[in-house]
Amino acid sequence: MKILILPGDGIGSEIVSQAVRVLEKIQSSPGEIALSFGVLGGAAYDKHGHPYPPETQQQAREADAILLGCVGGPKYDTLPRAVRPEQGLLAIRKDLSLFANLRPAILYPELAASSSLKPEVVAGLDIMIIRELTGDIYFGQPRGRRTNAAGEDEGFDTMHYARSEVERIARVGFETAMKRNKKLCSVDKANVLDTSILWREVVTEMGKLYPEVQLSHMYVDNAAMQLVRAPKQFDVIVTGNIFGDILSDEASMLAGSIGMLPSASLDANKKGLYEPIHGSAPDIAGQNKANPIATILSLAMMMRYTFNRNDLADRIEGAVRKVLASGKRTGDIAQFGEPIIGTIEMGDAIVGAL
Ligand code: NAD
């Protein structure tokens, strides 16, 4: 397993260090996992003057999978947009054709009280949101600013999906549903948007190839409402880039803390970039306060989706569950009055449980 580690910025190196300990622990023989280390985002700008420099590009192309911490921070906020840390993230996703973003929203029973919803609505929640990542209104042309016929300044963007783009993300949706509970909900806005009419047609056609999967369609406004009304009705959701951006953030809040949620971005051959969904948390960086669990669970996703090692994924997830059940909490997931441990101590506990 050739894994590139990109700690990134802020709390990145602290959380990634704990994930590396987990990798070292699960390796059954020396050399089974080959790690290399590189820079992305602000760290790459500091070293090479670019957030995704050629050195990192080379490493990323050679790796089977990449573990990223997080990028960004106030230090880089005044840089020109082209060299901002976030551009490094967009560039690596584009360079590696990572078109499928998988974000689970899981609420561990022990953390039900951390959710903003009532425990009975969310306890046991386990949803997978699959978001298309390289198309839609974020990339459609033309886009820009202009002066209209009435002489008024206006901005415009283009929502766009080609049949092949919908097919490949729908396939990821159906394949993921087959590995889970065989239930897929496709989210669109087909009552208003032509792009969504095509989307719905293509997903419906693809559904004929997966007769075992129970396929449903839902408008995005209703999906946003259902996610907070009765989120457990969903198993796998597949949707386009902009709807997925919003719905996956909404779903992440159901799960309590941002420090708990992993993600995967995959290409057509299951090569993937794995990262926690949170940012670089400059407010707690360097203080041994960050929760490393989202990063460690990203490794579990890596084992499952890139390396087909469900055994190792189950072991990592099992260790996290055990540690949570034993009452260990970093600050972000602790209830009032509960004792708090640091990043390193959480790493110790998970490695111990492994
Ligand atoms: P953030 O996710 O970094 O932080 C939001 C809040 O959550 C903060 O209070 C932070 O302390 C807390 N938090 C985040 N991760 C945590 C963890 N693992 N454990 C405990 N608490 C945690 O979002 P932000 O403050 O809006 O952004 C900070 C920087 O991160 C910005 O530069 C932003 O551009 C960047 N960012 C990067 C990514 C990414 O790398 N994928 C994603 C979002 C934001």
Residues whose N, C-alpha, C, O or C-beta is under 5 A from the ligand:
A	BS01	NAD	G69 C70 V71 G72 G73 G259 P276 I277 H278 G279 S280 A281 P282 D283 I284 K289 A290 N291 D332
